[in-house]
């Protein structure tokens, strides 16, 4: 079984739960174990929140900029990619946890903890950040669309 979808979303806070609900609905329909679905939905929420907060180019109107979310369920793995049009990462992004009481700075660390493999970098050429992660899927016992 292979399922994929891609969304182009405005950099607005309201776009984050939309992406999360679509991912959760896709996984529920496919029969993915709810714990795996939850982990991936939290990681997606963090990646989208980063794109909304940091992914714009101040010279092009800020919040009107868009970002893209793509999800692939292919065989036994789910891969999610969030790409924005901002300045990208300067230096090497930290995957370490910041102070536990900090309001910001834990998103990339959470993604790393919840996914099996994480890649973080910049788009070649025009700039922008790319956060992609994947996780091995587990299936509910009564799943109708189990990978073969």
PyMOL commands that set and color helices and strands:
alter all, ss='L'
color gray80, all
select helices_A, chain A and resi 14-30+34-54+58-60+62-64+107-114
alter helices_A, ss='H'
color red, helices_A
select strands_A, chain A and resi 2-10+66-74+77-83+117-122+129-136
alter strands_A, ss='S'
color yellow, strands_A
deselect
rebuild
show_as cartoon
